[in-house]
Amino acid sequence: MELRECKFYCSGREMNFAVFSDDLCRAMYLESIPLPMIQIQVDVYEIEPGRNTHWVLIKQRDGEKNNFKVFVRRGNRFIENKVRRISKQLQRTILHRFPKLRPEMISSHAV
């Protein structure tokens, strides 16, 4: 899947996301979706990488569960890869740049 096809959701502390990258990215608000069963609004975003971005890592939280998605530039596209399948060099680069992610990524079996 491509990054431009993905949507990310935020409804406060229980459901949110964080963006990590090697260059600036823009989180663009798209809409709010009401969830009537639990009476909450969920904001929907898409991520637009900067023109010098080579990779984007998204950490999604849904309750107690963290999910990591990594997108790597291929030409003008950002293609999703399994975190454990990206190169060891890119894994080291990400964890060097954002060392506090290591315990979470390891505990979620992402690396």
C-alpha positions in Angstrom: 0.0 0.0 0.0 1.2 3.6 -0.6 1.3 6.3 2.0 -1.0 8.5 0.0 -3.7 5.8 0.2 -3.5 5.5 4.0 -5.6 7.4 6.6 -4.7 7.9 10.2 -7.1 8.4 13.1 -7.0 10.4 16.3 -9.6 10.6 19.1 -7.4 11.7 22.0 -5.3 9.6 24.3 -6.8 6.2 23.4 -6.5 6.5 19.6 -3.7 8.5 18.0 -0.7 8.4 15.8 2.9 9.9 15.7 5.0 10.5 12.6 8.7 9.8 12.5 10.8 10.6 9.5 14.2 11.7 8.1 12.7 15.0 6.9 9.6 17.1 7.6 6.2 15.7 6.9 2.8 17.3 7.0 -0.2 15.8 8.8 -3.3 17.1 7.0 -6.7 17.1 8.6 -9.3 15.6 6.3 -12.5 15.2 8.4 -14.2 14.1 11.6 -16.2 11.0 11.9 -18.8 10.6 14.7 -18.9 7.2 16.3 -22.4 7.1 17.8 -22.0 3.8 19.7 -19.3 5.3 22.0 -20.3 9.0 21.4 -16.9 10.2 20.3 -15.5 12.0 17.3 -12.5 10.6 15.4 -10.4 13.0 13.4 -9.0 11.6 10.1 -5.6 12.7 8.7 -3.3 11.9 5.8 0.5 12.3 5.8 2.3 14.2 3.1 6.1 13.6 3.1 8.5 16.4 2.4 10.3 16.4 -0.9 13.6 15.3 0.7 12.0 12.5 2.8 13.3 9.0 2.2 11.3 7.1 4.9 8.3 7.6 7.1 7.4 5.6 10.2 3.9 5.9 11.7 3.2 4.7 15.2 -0.5 4.1 15.7 -2.0 3.7 19.1 -5.4 2.1 19.6 -6.0 1.6 23.3 -3.2 -0.5 24.7 -1.9 -1.7 21.3 0.8 0.0 19.2 1.1 -0.7 15.5 4.0 0.5 13.4 4.0 1.1 9.7 7.0 2.1 7.7 6.9 3.6 4.2 10.0 3.8 2.0 10.5 6.1 -1.0 10.6 4.4 -4.4 10.7 7.2 -7.0 7.8 9.5 -6.2 5.9 6.9 -4.2 6.1 5.8 -0.6 5.5 2.0 -0.4 4.6 0.3 2.9 7.0 -2.3 4.2 6.9 -4.5 7.2 9.2 -3.0 9.8 11.0 -6.3 10.3 11.6 -6.6 6.5 13.3 -3.2 6.0 17.0 -3.3 5.7 19.1 -3.6 8.9 20.7 -0.3 7.9 17.4 1.5 7.8 16.3 -0.1 11.1 19.6 1.2 12.7 19.1 4.6 11.2 15.5 4.9 12.6 16.5 3.6 16.0 19.6 5.8 16.1 17.5 8.9 15.3 14.6 7.9 17.6 16.2 5.7 20.3 13.1 5.8 22.6 11.2 3.8 19.9 13.4 0.7 20.5 11.6 -0.8 23.5 8.2 -0.3 21.9 9.2 -1.6 18.5 10.8 -4.7 20.1 7.9 -5.4 22.5 5.4 -5.1 19.6 7.6 -7.6 17.6 7.9 -4.9 14.9 11.7 -5.3 14.5 
